Amino acid sequence: MANPKQETGIFQSMLNWTERAGNALPHPATLFALFALSALVFSAIGYALGWEVIHPGTGEIVRPVNLLSKEGIHRILLEMVDNFTSFAPLGIVLVAMLGIGIAEQSGLINAMIRMMVLNSPKHLLTFVVVFSGILSNIASDVGYVLLIPLAGVIFLAVGRHPVAGMAAAFAGVSGGFSANLVLGTVDPLLAGLSQEAAHILDPTYMVNPTANYYFMVASTFVIAFAGTIVTEKVVEPRLGKFSGTVDETERSFDKLSQTEKKGLLMALITLLIIVAITLIGLIPENGYFRGADGGLLSSPLIRGVVAMLFITAGATGIAYGITTGSFKNDADVMKGMAASMKSLATYVVLVFFAAQFVAYFKWSNLGIILAVKGANVLMSADIGLIPLMILFIILAASINMLMGSASAKWAILAPVFIPMFMIMGYSPELSQVVYRIGDSVTNVISPMMSFFALIIAFVQKYEPKAGIGTIIATMVPYSIAFFIIWVILLVAWLLIGLPLGPDAGIHYVMPK
């Protein structure tokens, strides 16, 4: 991927070596298959050696489950199909891409991209992409399936390397996962787990979804600037000039025709109608889009954001297509949906093996055992607040390379660290924000991240030989930069003593 002239410099040489070494590995699907087999083997080894830990939440002894036993083999055979079909990212991607396929086939996305390229200041493009990626987290996983490929096309249209655009978007969506200007679905989820862990020591303690709001708002801008600098100063120079072959329509950003402008207007009107219907259902206290408890965060629009993406993208695409004539009948719409599925063929193959590996790792209890062992090592260290928090970030970042789910990891770590830090005089909100930093910084280089296979498929559109090594080598600079800048922000926050959110301080005092 990198040009020969880009080999100078120790850091660039290390990245290029990482890419070559990673791409020398088997096909990603084969690699996930090997991971799955390894999980089976280590489950048997751990069982035979008598590995065990005490689950910090339940107090129960956790031992490895031998998946090579008679019962384990039966389960593997009986649940192989369910592992694949119930793998959460698969359904999210397929449903979202059906709607996006309509918008893409109609020409709506191409027209929107050209309009953005013609009207956006080019010197702010990178920052806008990273910043948009961070903000997309309010809509759950939409950033992965929509913004990342879109960023590649936008960069290509302005003569920049499309993989650099994808990397910038991926850095914002995944590396900046915990940051945002508004509350997202992850905030109440983690807060609930933190509160349960705090109740081990203090049954009256409350952790609100806004527990880390102030810190995460500040993080949004810090991470966006860091991502912009890394993209323009490290990643893009390394990638060099893009010389691949793509559909020439993706390079085109000619002025929009009158028909296209009319189509965009009809798509905008359709979007405004959807927004109006949404607001009517949200604003009243008894609105039909409110959650069962009358809240906004529990609204089906938040939990069902992928369905809303499908409806919105599909409806606006149909409005544009009918207006411009690209859709003459329902068959054209269905062809657009089918075309989007064809582009996901590689991803579906990867997901099959990735889903088996994740399932085996969960069944075997190896993830829990490794997480608790690592937590116990950190607990034994008798050091000050700032070194302790940095070590906790490193631990969470390392565990993130083994387990993909943020809530699953926190469900294991919170019962250990929150009570421990409370005894030391530190609040549950602080434990949670430190965990969120560690969980975010290695997302972009973790093959266990649920959408990692999808990112590979996106990049292969422009770099057919790209593999796991390509993605990791491209994203390592972001991971390093985000770790450094987030640690600096955290240290400054701790030294100044700022609250992490409304009524969420750094310190905790045991009730008498």
N, C-alpha and C positions, 0 to 999 in steps of 0.2 A: 504494500500500500504506500509506504513512504518512498520518496525519491532517493536515489543513491547519494545525492549531495546533502541529504538531510541527516546523514549518519554521524556528522561531527557533533562533539559534545557528549559528556559522560551520560547525562540524564537521557538525552535523545537516543543514544546507543542502547541504554538499558531498556527503554520502551520498545525499540525495534527488536531487541533480543527477546523481550517478553512476548511480542507479537509472533515472532517466528517460532518460539518454543510452544506457545499456545496453539498456533495453527498446525503444528506438527502432531498434535494430539488427534485421536480419531474423530470422525464426524460427531458433531454434538449429540445426535440421537444415539450413536454408539456409546459415547461417553456416559450419557445418562443411564444406558442399559448396564454399563460396567459399574456405575455407582450403585445401581439397584442390586446387582449381584454381590457387591462388596457389603452392602447393608445386611444381606442374608448371611454372608460368611461371618461377619463380625457379631451378628446377633447370636450365632452358635458359639463363637469363641467367648464372648462375654458371659453367656449362660454357663458354659463349662468352667470358666474361671471364677464364677460366683461374684461378679461385679454387683454392687448394690449402693444405693444412696437413699437418704430419707427425703421424701418429698416435702419441701418447706411449707406447702400450703395445707396438706392433709395429715402430715406426720407419718404417712404410710411408707413402708420400705418398698422402693422401686428396684426391680431387677430386670435384666434383659429377658426378652421373650425370644426363644429359639424358633426362628422362622423356617429352619430346615428340619424341624420335627414333623411328625405326621400331621398334627393339627395345623402347623404353620403352612405346610405345603397345600393342604386342603383350602386354607383361607386364600392363599395366593391364586389358586385356580378359580375359586368361586367368586372372588371379588376383583379380578383383573379388569373386567369390563366396567364395573362400577367405579373403580379407581380412575379410569379414563373419563367416563362420562360425567362424573361428579367433581372433576378437577375444576375449581371455581374459575380460574382465568379463562378456561376454554369457552364456557358459555358466555362470559362477558365479552370476549373478543368476537365470537361468532355473531352474537346479536348486534353488537355495535357496528361491526363491519357490514352487516346487511343494510342498515340504514345509510352508512357512509357510502356503500356501493351505489345506492340510488343517487345520492348527491354527486358522486364522482362521475358516474356514467352520464348524468344529465349535462355535465359541464359546469355545474355550479361551483365546485371546489376550484376548478381551473380559473374561472372568472374571478372568484374571490381572491385567489392568490395573486393574479395579475393586478387587481385593484390595490391590494396591499403593497405590492412591490412598487407600483407607480406612485403611491401616495405616502409611503412611510419613509422617513429619513433613514438612509442606508447606514449612517454611522451609529444609529440606535438599534439596529436590527437584532444584534446578538443579545443585548440587554433585554429587549422586548421578548425574545424567544425564551430566555431563561426565566424571566419574571413571570411570563405566562405559564410556564411549566410548573412553577411553584404554586401559583394561584389555582391551577387546574386540580390540585389535590382536594379542593372542596367537593369536586364532583367525582370522588372516589378514583377509579382507574381510567377515566376518560382520557387523561393526558397521554397514557401509554398508547392507546389505540388510535387517537386522532392527532394530537399535537406533534408527536415525534416524526411520523412520516410526512406531515405537513411541513415541518421545519426543514426537512431535507429538500423538498421541492422548492420551497421559498429560497433557500440558499443557492440552489442550482440556478434558479431563474435570474438571480443577480450576479451570476458568474463566480460564486464561491463554492467550495467543496460541499456537496450535499451531506456527507457523513459528519462534517463539522456542525452543520445545522442540527442533525439528529442528536449528536453528542451534547450540544448545548441544551436542547429540549429535554433529553434524558437526564442530564445533570439537574435541571430544575424540577422535573417531575419526580424523580426517584431520590437523588441526592439531597434535595431540599424538601423531602417528603413531610417533615414535621412542621416546617415553617408555613405561615399563611397570614393573611390580613383578616380573615374571618374564621370562625369555628368550622371544622369539618367533622366527618363521621368518626375519625380516630380520637378526637378529644373526649367525648363522653365515654367511649369504649375504654380508653386507658385510665380515665379518672375513676371509673367504676372499679377497675381492678386495684387501683391504688388505694381506694377507700377500704376495700375489703382487707387489704394487707395491713392498713393502718389500724383496723379494728382488732387485730391480734394483740396490739398493745394498748390502744385507746378506743373503746367501743363507741365513743361519742364523736369521733373525728369525722369531718366531712371534707371530701375532695370534690370540688366543682369542676365541670367541663372547661371553665375559664381559667383553670389553675396555672397554665403556662402562657396565657394569652399575650401579656406584655413582652415577654422574652421572644415569643415566636413572631410577633409583628416586627420587632427589631431584626430578627434573624432573616426575615424575608428580603430585606434590602441588602443586608450584608452578603447573603448567599448569592443574590442576583448579581451583585458587583463582582464577587469572586468568580462566579461562573463565566461572566463576560470576559474577564481578564485571562482566565485559563484558556478559553476558546480561542481568543484572538492572539495571544502571545505564545501559547504552547501547542495546543491541538492543531489549529489550522496551519501553522508553519510546518509542522511535522507531516501533515497529510499532503501538502503541496497542492499543485493545480490538478483539478479533476480532469481526467482524460478518458473516462469510460464512455460507453455508448448507451444512450437512453432515448426514449421517444422525444423527438424534437419539440413536441407540444409542451413538454415540461420545461423547456428552455425559453419558451415564448412568453413575452409579457407585453405584446402589442396593446395599443389602446383598445378599449372595449368598443364593440359596435353598438349601435342604437338598440338592436334586438337583445344583445346581452345585457345592456343597462336596464331594459324593460324587464328582462327575466330576473335580474337582481332585485328590482323594485318589487316584483310579485313575490319573490322569496322573502324579502324583508317584511312585506305585509303579512305573509303567512306566519312568519316568526313572531311578529307583534301580536297576532291573534292568539298564538300559543301562549305567549307571555301574559296577555290579558286574562286568559282562562286560568293560568297558573296563579296569578295574583288574586283573582277573585276567590280562588280556593284556599289561599294562604292568609290573606289579611284578616278576614273575620275570625273571631276566636273560635267559632264553631264551623269554620270553613271545611269543605269536603277534602281538601288536601292536607289538613292538619293531622298529626299523629293521634293515636288512640288516647294519649294523655293530654291532647290539645296543644302539644308543643311543636316547634318548628324542626328541631333536630331529629325528632322521631317521625317526621313527615315521610310518606311514601315517595315523595319526590327526591328526598335525600337517599333513602335506601334503594329506590328503584331508578337511580339516575341513568343507568344504562338503557332502560326501557324508554326513558324520556329522550335520550340521545337518539335512539332508533326512530322514535316518532318524529322528533324535530328535524333530524337530517333527512328522513324519508319524505316528510311533508314539504319541506322547503325545496328539496331536489325535484319532486314531482311538479311543484309550482313553477320552478325555473324551466324544467324540461318541456312542459306543455307550452309555456310562453314562447320559448325559443324554437320549438319544433323538434328538439332532440328526442322527445318522447311523443310518439304518435298514437300509441295504444298501450294497453296493460302489459303486453308481451315485452315491450322495450324496458319497462320498469323491472320486470322479472329478470331480464337479461343482465341488467345492471347489478342486481343482487347476486346472480350466479357468478358474474365476473369477479366480484369481490371475494367469493369463496375460493375461486381458483388460485388467487394470490396467496392463500393461507395453507396451501397443501403441505409445504415444508414444515410450517408451524404445527400443524395437526400431528405429523409424524413425531416431531420432537416432544410434543405434549404427552403422547402415549407413554413414552419411556420415562419422561420426567415425573408423570403422575404415579407410576409404579414405584419409582425411587422414593418420592415423598411419602407415599403410603407405607412402604416397608420401614423407612426410618422412624415413622411415627409408631407403627405397631411394635417395633423392637424395643422401644423405650431408650434407644441410644441417644436421641436428642436430649431427653430429660437428664440422663446420667451425665453426659458431657457438660451440660449447662450448670448443673448443681456442683459438679466437681470444680469447674472454673470459678463459680461463685464462692465456694469454700476457701479457695486459695486467696482470693481477694479479701475475704473477711478476716483472715489471719494477719493481714498487714496492719501495723500500728503506726499510721502516718497522719499528717495534717489534712485539713479539708480539701485544699486545692489538689494536692497529689492524689488523694483518695478519689476525688471526682474524675480526674483525668484517667486513673486506672479503671474506674468504672466505665467510662466511655470506651476505653480500649477493649474491656471485657465484652460489653454489649456489641461493639463493632465486630469482634471476633466471632461471637456466637451467631451473629447475623450471617456469617459465611456458612453456617451449618443449618440454620432454621430460618425459613422465609417469613413466617407470620409474625408481625409486630406484637399482636395481642397474645399469641401463644408464648412468645419469649417472656413478655412481661408478666404473664400469669405464673411463670416459674420463678422469675427473678424478684418480683415485687415482695412476695412473702418473706424473702431472705433479707433484702436490702432495706426496705422501708422500715421495718421494726428496728433493725440494727442502727440505721442512721437516726431514727427518732430517739433512741437511747443516747446516742452521741450528741443530740441537740439539733439535728437537721430535719427539716420538714419533709413530708411525703411529696409535696409539690417539687422540691428540689431533686429528690430521687427520680421522679418521673421525667423532669426536663433533661436531666443528665442522661437517662436511658434513651430518650428520644434522639438526642444528638448522636450517640453511638449507633443506634439502630439505623440512622439515615446515612451516615458518611460512607458505609461500605455497601449500600444498596446497589450502587452502579457497578460494582465489581464482584458481586456475589452471584454465582451460578444458581444458588438456591432461590434467588428472587423470582417470584412466580412468572414475571413477564420477560425474563432474560432470553428465553428461546425466541420470543416474538421480536426482540430487539435484533437478534442475529438475523432473522428472516428479513427485517426491514433493511438492514445494512447490506445484505446480499443482493438487494435490488441494484445497488451501485457498485458493490465490490463482491462479485460472485464467489471469490475464494475466501471471503471473510469467515472467521470462526470465533470460538470463545477467546482465543488469544488476541484477535483483532479488537474485540469489544473491551477486554480488560486493559490492554495496552493503551487504548484511546481514552478510557475513563479513569485510569489510575491518577493522572494529574488532578482531576476534579476531587477524587476521594482524599488525596493528600491536602489539597488547598482547603477543602471544606472542613477537614479535621482541624487544621491549624487555625483558621479564622474563627471557627465556632468555639474552640478552646479559649482563644484570646477574648472573645465576647463574653464567655462564661466567667472567666477569671475577673474581667473588669466588672461584671455584674455582681460577683461575690464580694469583691473588694469595696465597691460602692455601697452594697447592701440594698439594692433596688428590689422591690417586690416582683415576683415572677408573673403575677396576675392579680386580679381583684381579690383582696383579702388573702393573698397567698405569699407569705414571706419565705425567707430562707431558713429561719431558725424555728425550732419547736421546743416548747417547755412542757415537761411532764406535769399533768394535773396532780395536785396534792390531795 
